Each structure stands twice: as structure tokens, then as C-alpha cells.
Amino acid sequence: MDIILYIIKYTFVVAIGAELLYILWSIIKLALDKAQVAQATTAPVEE
């Protein structure tokens, strides 16, 4: 069993997984920010 190929493959899988998680987190964060902005602009201002 070639340990170097195994390490390269494992590192590649981890890197892809991290990239997907980062993209997913960015989308969720963007959606939350937009929701907060929409809520702030549509909420009636009480003084």
C-alpha cells in the first residue's frame, strides 16, 4: 500500500470538504445578513 498516495488522496478530500463548508457558510452568512437588513428596513420605527 502506497502511503504517500493515501496521504495525498486524504489531504485532497479534506481540502475539498473544507472548501465546500466555507462556500456553504458564506451563503448562509449572506442570507442571514440580507434577512437582518430586510427585517431592519421593514420593521416599523418606534420612538
mmCIF file of the N, C-alpha and C atoms, coordinates in Angstrom:
data_MODEL
# 
_entry.id   MODEL 
# 
loop_
_atom_site.group_PDB 
_atom_site.id 
_atom_site.type_symbol 
_atom_site.label_atom_id 
_atom_site.label_alt_id 
_atom_site.label_comp_id 
_atom_site.label_asym_id 
_atom_site.label_entity_id 
_atom_site.label_seq_id 
_atom_site.pdbx_PDB_ins_code 
_atom_site.Cartn_x 
_atom_site.Cartn_y 
_atom_site.Cartn_z 
_atom_site.occupancy 
_atom_site.B_iso_or_equiv 
_atom_site.pdbx_formal_charge 
_atom_site.auth_seq_id 
_atom_site.auth_comp_id 
_atom_site.auth_asym_id 
_atom_site.auth_atom_id 
_atom_site.pdbx_PDB_model_num 
ATOM 1   N N  . MET A 1 1  ? 0.843   -1.202 0.000  1.00 0.00 ? 1  MET A N  1 
ATOM 2   C CA . MET A 1 1  ? 0.000   0.000  0.000  1.00 0.00 ? 1  MET A CA 1 
ATOM 3   C C  . MET A 1 1  ? 0.878   1.251  0.000  1.00 0.00 ? 1  MET A C  1 
ATOM 4   N N  . ASP A 1 2  ? 0.641   2.131  -0.956 1.00 0.00 ? 2  ASP A N  1 
ATOM 5   C CA . ASP A 1 2  ? 1.465   3.332  -1.069 1.00 0.00 ? 2  ASP A CA 1 
ATOM 6   C C  . ASP A 1 2  ? 0.922   4.403  -0.134 1.00 0.00 ? 2  ASP A C  1 
ATOM 7   N N  . ILE A 1 3  ? 1.644   4.637  0.937  1.00 0.00 ? 3  ILE A N  1 
ATOM 8   C CA . ILE A 1 3  ? 1.196   5.581  1.973  1.00 0.00 ? 3  ILE A CA 1 
ATOM 9   C C  . ILE A 1 3  ? 1.159   7.024  1.460  1.00 0.00 ? 3  ILE A C  1 
ATOM 10  N N  . ILE A 1 4  ? 2.062   7.378  0.567  1.00 0.00 ? 4  ILE A N  1 
ATOM 11  C CA . ILE A 1 4  ? 2.106   8.745  0.037  1.00 0.00 ? 4  ILE A CA 1 
ATOM 12  C C  . ILE A 1 4  ? 0.844   9.056  -0.766 1.00 0.00 ? 4  ILE A C  1 
ATOM 13  N N  . LEU A 1 5  ? 0.434   8.126  -1.612 1.00 0.00 ? 5  LEU A N  1 
ATOM 14  C CA . LEU A 1 5  ? -0.799  8.319  -2.387 1.00 0.00 ? 5  LEU A CA 1 
ATOM 15  C C  . LEU A 1 5  ? -2.001  8.438  -1.462 1.00 0.00 ? 5  LEU A C  1 
ATOM 16  N N  . TYR A 1 6  ? -2.002  7.647  -0.394 1.00 0.00 ? 6  TYR A N  1 
ATOM 17  C CA . TYR A 1 6  ? -3.097  7.690  0.578  1.00 0.00 ? 6  TYR A CA 1 
ATOM 18  C C  . TYR A 1 6  ? -3.158  9.070  1.239  1.00 0.00 ? 6  TYR A C  1 
ATOM 19  N N  . ILE A 1 7  ? -2.004  9.578  1.632  1.00 0.00 ? 7  ILE A N  1 
ATOM 20  C CA . ILE A 1 7  ? -1.936  10.905 2.279  1.00 0.00 ? 7  ILE A CA 1 
ATOM 21  C C  . ILE A 1 7  ? -2.406  11.997 1.314  1.00 0.00 ? 7  ILE A C  1 
ATOM 22  N N  . ILE A 1 8  ? -1.940  11.919 0.063  1.00 0.00 ? 8  ILE A N  1 
ATOM 23  C CA . ILE A 1 8  ? -2.329  12.919 -0.942 1.00 0.00 ? 8  ILE A CA 1 
ATOM 24  C C  . ILE A 1 8  ? -3.844  12.880 -1.157 1.00 0.00 ? 8  ILE A C  1 
ATOM 25  N N  . LYS A 1 9  ? -4.388  11.664 -1.287 1.00 0.00 ? 9  LYS A N  1 
ATOM 26  C CA . LYS A 1 9  ? -5.822  11.497 -1.509 1.00 0.00 ? 9  LYS A CA 1 
ATOM 27  C C  . LYS A 1 9  ? -6.616  12.047 -0.310 1.00 0.00 ? 9  LYS A C  1 
ATOM 28  N N  . TYR A 1 10 ? -6.166  11.729 0.896  1.00 0.00 ? 10 TYR A N  1 
ATOM 29  C CA . TYR A 1 10 ? -6.842  12.176 2.117  1.00 0.00 ? 10 TYR A CA 1 
ATOM 30  C C  . TYR A 1 10 ? -6.813  13.700 2.229  1.00 0.00 ? 10 TYR A C  1 
ATOM 31  N N  . THR A 1 11 ? -5.643  14.275 1.952  1.00 0.00 ? 11 THR A N  1 
ATOM 32  C CA . THR A 1 11 ? -5.493  15.729 2.001  1.00 0.00 ? 11 THR A CA 1 
ATOM 33  C C  . THR A 1 11 ? -6.410  16.400 0.986  1.00 0.00 ? 11 THR A C  1 
ATOM 34  N N  . PHE A 1 12 ? -6.499  15.808 -0.193 1.00 0.00 ? 12 PHE A N  1 
ATOM 35  C CA . PHE A 1 12 ? -7.345  16.341 -1.261 1.00 0.00 ? 12 PHE A CA 1 
ATOM 36  C C  . PHE A 1 12 ? -8.813  16.339 -0.826 1.00 0.00 ? 12 PHE A C  1 
ATOM 37  N N  . VAL A 1 13 ? -9.252  15.213 -0.253 1.00 0.00 ? 13 VAL A N  1 
ATOM 38  C CA . VAL A 1 13 ? -10.639 15.088 0.211  1.00 0.00 ? 13 VAL A CA 1 
ATOM 39  C C  . VAL A 1 13 ? -10.938 16.116 1.297  1.00 0.00 ? 13 VAL A C  1 
ATOM 40  N N  . VAL A 1 14 ? -10.017 16.268 2.239  1.00 0.00 ? 14 VAL A N  1 
ATOM 41  C CA . VAL A 1 14 ? -10.197 17.238 3.331  1.00 0.00 ? 14 VAL A CA 1 
ATOM 42  C C  . VAL A 1 14 ? -10.262 18.659 2.767  1.00 0.00 ? 14 VAL A C  1 
ATOM 43  N N  . ALA A 1 15 ? -9.389  18.969 1.811  1.00 0.00 ? 15 ALA A N  1 
ATOM 44  C CA . ALA A 1 15 ? -9.367  20.306 1.208  1.00 0.00 ? 15 ALA A CA 1 
ATOM 45  C C  . ALA A 1 15 ? -10.681 20.605 0.491  1.00 0.00 ? 15 ALA A C  1 
ATOM 46  N N  . ILE A 1 16 ? -11.194 19.633 -0.255 1.00 0.00 ? 16 ILE A N  1 
ATOM 47  C CA . ILE A 1 16 ? -12.480 19.804 -0.962 1.00 0.00 ? 16 ILE A CA 1 
ATOM 48  C C  . ILE A 1 16 ? -13.605 20.002 0.049  1.00 0.00 ? 16 ILE A C  1 
ATOM 49  N N  . GLY A 1 17 ? -13.601 19.204 1.105  1.00 0.00 ? 17 GLY A N  1 
ATOM 50  C CA . GLY A 1 17 ? -14.625 19.311 2.140  1.00 0.00 ? 17 GLY A CA 1 
ATOM 51  C C  . GLY A 1 17 ? -14.605 20.676 2.810  1.00 0.00 ? 17 GLY A C  1 
ATOM 52  N N  . ALA A 1 18 ? -13.406 21.156 3.121  1.00 0.00 ? 18 ALA A N  1 
ATOM 53  C CA . ALA A 1 18 ? -13.263 22.459 3.759  1.00 0.00 ? 18 ALA A CA 1 
ATOM 54  C C  . ALA A 1 18 ? -13.755 23.571 2.835  1.00 0.00 ? 18 ALA A C  1 
ATOM 55  N N  . GLU A 1 19 ? -13.434 23.456 1.567  1.00 0.00 ? 19 GLU A N  1 
ATOM 56  C CA . GLU A 1 19 ? -13.860 24.446 0.573  1.00 0.00 ? 19 GLU A CA 1 
ATOM 57  C C  . GLU A 1 19 ? -15.382 24.494 0.476  1.00 0.00 ? 19 GLU A C  1 
ATOM 58  N N  . LEU A 1 20 ? -16.011 23.317 0.432  1.00 0.00 ? 20 LEU A N  1 
ATOM 59  C CA . LEU A 1 20 ? -17.474 23.255 0.356  1.00 0.00 ? 20 LEU A CA 1 
ATOM 60  C C  . LEU A 1 20 ? -18.112 23.828 1.607  1.00 0.00 ? 20 LEU A C  1 
ATOM 61  N N  . LEU A 1 21 ? -17.550 23.516 2.772  1.00 0.00 ? 21 LEU A N  1 
ATOM 62  C CA . LEU A 1 21 ? -18.076 24.058 4.031  1.00 0.00 ? 21 LEU A CA 1 
ATOM 63  C C  . LEU A 1 21 ? -17.960 25.573 4.047  1.00 0.00 ? 21 LEU A C  1 
ATOM 64  N N  . TYR A 1 22 ? -16.821 26.088 3.557  1.00 0.00 ? 22 TYR A N  1 
ATOM 65  C CA . TYR A 1 22 ? -16.604 27.532 3.526  1.00 0.00 ? 22 TYR A CA 1 
ATOM 66  C C  . TYR A 1 22 ? -17.630 28.218 2.614  1.00 0.00 ? 22 TYR A C  1 
ATOM 67  N N  . ILE A 1 23 ? -17.865 27.628 1.442  1.00 0.00 ? 23 ILE A N  1 
ATOM 68  C CA . ILE A 1 23 ? -18.849 28.183 0.492  1.00 0.00 ? 23 ILE A CA 1 
ATOM 69  C C  . ILE A 1 23 ? -20.244 28.162 1.118  1.00 0.00 ? 23 ILE A C  1 
ATOM 70  N N  . LEU A 1 24 ? -20.580 27.029 1.743  1.00 0.00 ? 24 LEU A N  1 
ATOM 71  C CA . LEU A 1 24 ? -21.890 26.878 2.384  1.00 0.00 ? 24 LEU A CA 1 
ATOM 72  C C  . LEU A 1 24 ? -22.062 27.919 3.486  1.00 0.00 ? 24 LEU A C  1 
ATOM 73  N N  . TRP A 1 25 ? -21.025 28.101 4.310  1.00 0.00 ? 25 TRP A N  1 
ATOM 74  C CA . TRP A 1 25 ? -21.069 29.079 5.396  1.00 0.00 ? 25 TRP A CA 1 
ATOM 75  C C  . TRP A 1 25 ? -21.225 30.493 4.837  1.00 0.00 ? 25 TRP A C  1 
ATOM 76  N N  . SER A 1 26 ? -20.513 30.797 3.747  1.00 0.00 ? 26 SER A N  1 
ATOM 77  C CA . SER A 1 26 ? -20.612 32.122 3.124  1.00 0.00 ? 26 SER A CA 1 
ATOM 78  C C  . SER A 1 26 ? -22.037 32.395 2.661  1.00 0.00 ? 26 SER A C  1 
ATOM 79  N N  . ILE A 1 27 ? -22.665 31.387 2.034  1.00 0.00 ? 27 ILE A N  1 
ATOM 80  C CA . ILE A 1 27 ? -24.042 31.534 1.541  1.00 0.00 ? 27 ILE A CA 1 
ATOM 81  C C  . ILE A 1 27 ? -25.000 31.755 2.706  1.00 0.00 ? 27 ILE A C  1 
ATOM 82  N N  . ILE A 1 28 ? -24.848 30.963 3.768  1.00 0.00 ? 28 ILE A N  1 
ATOM 83  C CA . ILE A 1 28 ? -25.718 31.092 4.945  1.00 0.00 ? 28 ILE A CA 1 
ATOM 84  C C  . ILE A 1 28 ? -25.537 32.466 5.582  1.00 0.00 ? 28 ILE A C  1 
ATOM 85  N N  . LYS A 1 29 ? -24.286 32.898 5.723  1.00 0.00 ? 29 LYS A N  1 
ATOM 86  C CA . LYS A 1 29 ? -23.998 34.198 6.340  1.00 0.00 ? 29 LYS A CA 1 
ATOM 87  C C  . LYS A 1 29 ? -24.607 35.327 5.498  1.00 0.00 ? 29 LYS A C  1 
ATOM 88  N N  . LEU A 1 30 ? -24.463 35.223 4.193  1.00 0.00 ? 30 LEU A N  1 
ATOM 89  C CA . LEU A 1 30 ? -25.018 36.231 3.287  1.00 0.00 ? 30 LEU A CA 1 
ATOM 90  C C  . LEU A 1 30 ? -26.539 36.281 3.426  1.00 0.00 ? 30 LEU A C  1 
ATOM 91  N N  . ALA A 1 31 ? -27.166 35.107 3.469  1.00 0.00 ? 31 ALA A N  1 
ATOM 92  C CA . ALA A 1 31 ? -28.622 35.033 3.617  1.00 0.00 ? 31 ALA A CA 1 
ATOM 93  C C  . ALA A 1 31 ? -29.069 35.649 4.944  1.00 0.00 ? 31 ALA A C  1 
ATOM 94  N N  . LEU A 1 32 ? -28.326 35.351 6.012  1.00 0.00 ? 32 LEU A N  1 
ATOM 95  C CA . LEU A 1 32 ? -28.664 35.916 7.330  1.00 0.00 ? 32 LEU A CA 1 
ATOM 96  C C  . LEU A 1 32 ? -28.516 37.431 7.321  1.00 0.00 ? 32 LEU A C  1 
ATOM 97  N N  . ASP A 1 33 ? -27.448 37.922 6.721  1.00 0.00 ? 33 ASP A N  1 
ATOM 98  C CA . ASP A 1 33 ? -27.230 39.370 6.639  1.00 0.00 ? 33 ASP A CA 1 
ATOM 99  C C  . ASP A 1 33 ? -28.361 40.039 5.866  1.00 0.00 ? 33 ASP A C  1 
ATOM 100 N N  . LYS A 1 34 ? -28.757 39.448 4.750  1.00 0.00 ? 34 LYS A N  1 
ATOM 101 C CA . LYS A 1 34 ? -29.846 40.010 3.944  1.00 0.00 ? 34 LYS A CA 1 
ATOM 102 C C  . LYS A 1 34 ? -31.159 39.993 4.718  1.00 0.00 ? 34 LYS A C  1 
ATOM 103 N N  . ALA A 1 35 ? -31.384 38.905 5.471  1.00 0.00 ? 35 ALA A N  1 
ATOM 104 C CA . ALA A 1 35 ? -32.611 38.787 6.263  1.00 0.00 ? 35 ALA A CA 1 
ATOM 105 C C  . ALA A 1 35 ? -32.640 39.872 7.342  1.00 0.00 ? 35 ALA A C  1 
ATOM 106 N N  . GLN A 1 36 ? -31.502 40.115 7.976  1.00 0.00 ? 36 GLN A N  1 
ATOM 107 C CA . GLN A 1 36 ? -31.427 41.154 9.014  1.00 0.00 ? 36 GLN A CA 1 
ATOM 108 C C  . GLN A 1 36 ? -31.670 42.533 8.418  1.00 0.00 ? 36 GLN A C  1 
ATOM 109 N N  . VAL A 1 37 ? -31.082 42.788 7.264  1.00 0.00 ? 37 VAL A N  1 
ATOM 110 C CA . VAL A 1 37 ? -31.273 44.081 6.600  1.00 0.00 ? 37 VAL A CA 1 
ATOM 111 C C  . VAL A 1 37 ? -32.736 44.269 6.225  1.00 0.00 ? 37 VAL A C  1 
ATOM 112 N N  . ALA A 1 38 ? -33.342 43.219 5.672  1.00 0.00 ? 38 ALA A N  1 
ATOM 113 C CA . ALA A 1 38 ? -34.752 43.285 5.275  1.00 0.00 ? 38 ALA A CA 1 
ATOM 114 C C  . ALA A 1 38 ? -35.635 43.522 6.504  1.00 0.00 ? 38 ALA A C  1 
ATOM 115 N N  . GLN A 1 39 ? -35.318 42.842 7.582  1.00 0.00 ? 39 GLN A N  1 
ATOM 116 C CA . GLN A 1 39 ? -36.080 42.993 8.815  1.00 0.00 ? 39 GLN A CA 1 
ATOM 117 C C  . GLN A 1 39 ? -35.938 44.424 9.344  1.00 0.00 ? 39 GLN A C  1 
ATOM 118 N N  . ALA A 1 40 ? -34.733 44.948 9.280  1.00 0.00 ? 40 ALA A N  1 
ATOM 119 C CA . ALA A 1 40 ? -34.471 46.296 9.789  1.00 0.00 ? 40 ALA A CA 1 
ATOM 120 C C  . ALA A 1 40 ? -35.190 47.352 8.951  1.00 0.00 ? 40 ALA A C  1 
ATOM 121 N N  . THR A 1 41 ? -35.279 47.141 7.640  1.00 0.00 ? 41 THR A N  1 
ATOM 122 C CA . THR A 1 41 ? -35.891 48.136 6.758  1.00 0.00 ? 41 THR A CA 1 
ATOM 123 C C  . THR A 1 41 ? -37.408 48.048 6.777  1.00 0.00 ? 41 THR A C  1 
ATOM 124 N N  . THR A 1 42 ? -37.957 46.836 7.052  1.00 0.00 ? 42 THR A N  1 
ATOM 125 C CA . THR A 1 42 ? -39.412 46.687 7.030  1.00 0.00 ? 42 THR A CA 1 
ATOM 126 C C  . THR A 1 42 ? -40.044 46.873 8.410  1.00 0.00 ? 42 THR A C  1 
ATOM 127 N N  . ALA A 1 43 ? -39.235 46.768 9.461  1.00 0.00 ? 43 ALA A N  1 
ATOM 128 C CA . ALA A 1 43 ? -39.777 46.918 10.811 1.00 0.00 ? 43 ALA A CA 1 
ATOM 129 C C  . ALA A 1 43 ? -40.173 48.376 11.061 1.00 0.00 ? 43 ALA A C  1 
ATOM 130 N N  . PRO A 1 44 ? -41.336 48.580 11.673 1.00 0.00 ? 44 PRO A N  1 
ATOM 131 C CA . PRO A 1 44 ? -41.759 49.948 11.972 1.00 0.00 ? 44 PRO A CA 1 
ATOM 132 C C  . PRO A 1 44 ? -40.866 50.569 13.045 1.00 0.00 ? 44 PRO A C  1 
ATOM 133 N N  . VAL A 1 45 ? -40.512 51.821 12.839 1.00 0.00 ? 45 VAL A N  1 
ATOM 134 C CA . VAL A 1 45 ? -39.624 52.507 13.781 1.00 0.00 ? 45 VAL A CA 1 
ATOM 135 C C  . VAL A 1 45 ? -40.453 53.129 14.893 1.00 0.00 ? 45 VAL A C  1 
ATOM 136 N N  . GLU A 1 46 ? -40.158 52.712 16.118 1.00 0.00 ? 46 GLU A N  1 
ATOM 137 C CA . GLU A 1 46 ? -40.879 53.264 17.275 1.00 0.00 ? 46 GLU A CA 1 
ATOM 138 C C  . GLU A 1 46 ? -39.932 54.107 18.097 1.00 0.00 ? 46 GLU A C  1 
ATOM 139 N N  . GLU A 1 47 ? -40.371 55.310 18.440 1.00 0.00 ? 47 GLU A N  1 
ATOM 140 C CA . GLU A 1 47 ? -39.511 56.188 19.246 1.00 0.00 ? 47 GLU A CA 1 
ATOM 141 C C  . GLU A 1 47 ? -40.217 56.601 20.522 1.00 0.00 ? 47 GLU A C  1 
# 
